[in-house]
């Protein structure tokens, strides 16, 4: 994947993941247990 919308770590990621390009903006916000990881 060129742009991952999940955390690349094993630990809980509690910060939002943000992608901005030209007129597109995507933000993935964590839940109480954090953003999804590659292990979920």
C-alpha positions, 0 to 999 in steps of 0.5 A: 500500500502506498498510503497506509491508514493503520498504525505500523507498530505493535503498540497502541497508537493514540494519535490521529493518522492524517493524509493530505494531498491536493484537495483530499484530506483523510483523518483516522481518529483513534478509539479508546483502544487506539488506531487499528494496527497491522496486527488487527 
